[in-house]
Amino acid sequence: MKDSTRVAWRKSSYSTQEGGACVELANLTSAVGVRDSTDPDGPVLQFGRDAVAGLLNLIKTGELDR
C-alpha cells in the first residue's frame, strides 16, 4: 500500500466545512482507500475496485433507499 499521507484524498462534494462525519477516498493503485476525514492519521480501510463500483451503482440507482 502507498503511504496514506502521500496519496490524494478526495472528499465528497456534498461534504461541508462545518465538520461532521465525512469519509474520504483515495486511489491506492490496487485498491480504494477509505478513511475518516476528521481523523486523517487514523486507520485506512481498503476495498477492491469491483466492490466499490458495485456499492456506488447501488447508491446511484437508489436500491439502498428506504
N, C-alpha and C positions, 0 to 999 in steps of 0.2 A: 504494500500500500504506500502511496505517496505520503509524505509528511503532511498531515492535515492542516498545518499552518501555511503550506506552500501551494495550496490549490485555491482556485477561485470559487468561493462560496456564493451562492445566489439565494436570495430571499424572495418570497412571493411578492408580486406587485400589489397584492391585496393587504400586505402587512403594513402596519403604521409605525411611526417612530415613537409611539406612546408606550412602548413596552408590550407586555402580554406574551402569550405563548405562541411563538413562531418557530418554524423549522427552516433550515437552510439545506440546500442540496449542492453537491459538488461532483464533478467528473473525476473518478479515481481510476481511470483507464479501464480496468476490468470490472468495475462495479460503480454503483452510485452511492455516494456517502450522504448520510443524513445526520444532522446534529441540531441541538437546541441553540437557537440564535442568542439566547440570554446567557449561555454557558459555552463560549467558543473554545475553551480549553478542556471541556468535558469530553465524555465518550462520543465516538463516531460509530454509528451503525452502518453496515454495508449491505446493500441489496443488489441482486443481479438485475441487469438491464431489462430482461423479459418480465421480471416480477414488477418492476416499477412501471413499465409500459402498460402492463395489464391493469394495475391499480389506477393509473391515470385514465385509461379507457373507461373503467367502471365509473370513475368520478365524472368524466365528461358526458357520458351517456345518461347520468342520473340514476344508475342502477343501485347506488348506495343510499339514495334519498329515502327518507321515511315518510 
